Amino acid sequence: MNWLKIAAVVVGGIIVFFVANTVIHLILGLLTALVFVALVGGGIYAAAKVAGARKRRALRQASGYSERRQAPYRPGRARVAPAESPRQ
């Protein structure tokens, strides 16, 4: 009876090992696929963003559009023009 218990524990350990191995393999496979899809999607997004910026720049240059530069943002200062005082 003692050897039967030992054999049952060994067989149970082998089964648990194979089940855990399968679960870990599935999780790693899904994680790898997710990372791959994220990298491909990010590359497509970046390429579309660059192409769109290039197209906008070409349109601006072709139409003679002159871009007015805006003053850099400084924290604590308002971006609006100062109001004129009423004249009397």
C-alpha angles and dihedrals in degrees: 000000000000093000090049091057091049091049090049091052091048093048090045090050091051091050092048090049092053093045093048090046091052093048093048091047091052093048093049091047092052092046091050091049091049092051091047092051091047092051093048092045092048091050092050091048092050092047092050091048092051092046091049092049091049091051092048091049091051091049091050093050093046094051095046092243111169115206117219112223117233122219113257116262115259117189114241095026127099120238094212124099115257114264118248117242115242114261120228 
